[in-house]
Structures are given as C-alpha cells and as structure tokens.
Amino acid sequence: MPAFSSEEDKSALVAAIKAVEARTSAELVICVRRQSASYLHADLLAGIVAATATLACLLYLPVNFGLHTFLIDPVVIGLAVGLLSSRALTLRRWLTRGSVRSHNVSQAAHATFFAKGIRRTTEAIGILLYISRLEGRAEVIIDDGVARAVPASDWRAAVEVIQGLVRTGAETRVVCKAIVALADVLEPCLPRSEDDVNELSDEVHE
C-alpha cells in the first residue's frame, strides 16, 4: 500500500503533529494529497503511444487482420491505456518532467496554506507540511513568525530530511520520525507556554 494512504498512516501523522506541538508553540498542519494537478497530458500521451503501437502491430505483424480492426483496435486500446494512466500514480509520474511536478506541488502547497487558514494564527506561527503522493514531493511553508524566530540554516536542514524521505518513498513511520524532529529546531526558539492555545486542528487534511 502506498505511503500516507491508510488510516494507520494518518494516525501516525496526527501523533507526529501532537508530538511537535507538545514541545513548541508553533502550529503544525499536515496535508496529504493524491496529486497536485490533473496531469491530463500524461493520460493523453500514454493513450496516443498505445494507439500508435497497436496500429504498428496491425500493419507489420505477419497476420491478416480485418479492415475494421485498423479503425477500432487502436482507439479502444488507446482509451484503455489512457484510463489506466489516470489511475496509476507511478505512470503519470514517469510521463511528467520533474520540474513540472515540483512546480505543481509548490503552487498547490502555497494555495493550501492560505485556504486552510494557516496564515491566520495569532502570532504568525503556522507551519504547513504538504505531501503530494503522485509527485513524490513534500513542501513546507512557514509563516512569518516562524521564519523570524528559527535559524534558516537549521530549519532548512530539518526540512530537507523530510523532503528527501518523501522523494525516495520512505515508509510513513520513518517520515513521522523526521517530522517529530522538527521540534528539536522549533523548541529553543518557540517553546510551548503553559497557556498555549491550539489554534489549528490536529488532523491530516486532504
């Protein structure tokens, strides 16, 4: 089963959120999406290649095919492969340039940061960890309060660990350990106070 897709995975991510927020005043939100764009071009490309290959087989195989097969078979097989592509994350990933995937994830993460109200915390200490399964990418967006308080180099190093694990397809439990480790960077700068208020819900968004 793909990482981040089961109820057990979601429970592990929620536990990671609570572990981070138990030590720091920062508000962590995790969003896991199946994909960050439609990728219709990948489905069309897969269907066209399949239809062309089918036509080539009909033309050059040493078998006599009825004329109707030249009209029907390429279309049917092309449509079938295009539909298969729409359901296959790995195939869509292979058929899309890495730069396009990264751009789509970044754009969707920034939109989610505003759509989920993460920008509206009292002290601007919201953090979004956005994971997109098709692209195998993770994006972390932080609000101004976190950016001001946390040393950029330490934060970047911690985030790159998470991004590397997601990119290489690590198990959810391994990624969760890296998420919990964010508290090591956040706590010295944004410690949790006794009257801390949980402004954002501790759940995994989709």
HELIX and SHEET records of a PDB file:
HELIX    1   1 GLU A    7  GLU A   21  1                                  15    
HELIX    2   2 LEU A   40  TYR A   60  1                                  21    
HELIX    3   3 LEU A   67  ARG A   87  1                                  21    
HELIX    4   4 LEU A   89  TRP A   94  1                                   6    
HELIX    5   5 GLY A   98  ALA A  115  1                                  18    
HELIX    6   6 ILE A  118  ARG A  120  5                                   3    
HELIX    7   7 ASP A  144  ALA A  149  1                                   6    
HELIX    8   8 ALA A  152  ARG A  167  1                                  16    
HELIX    9   9 THR A  172  VAL A  180  1                                   9    
HELIX   10  10 LEU A  182  LEU A  186  1                                   5    
SHEET    1   A 4 ARG A 137  ILE A 142  0                                        
SHEET    2   A 4 GLY A 126  SER A 132 -1                                        
SHEET    3   A 4 GLU A  27  ARG A  33  1                                        
SHEET    4   A 4 VAL A 204  HIS A 205  1                                        
END                                                                             
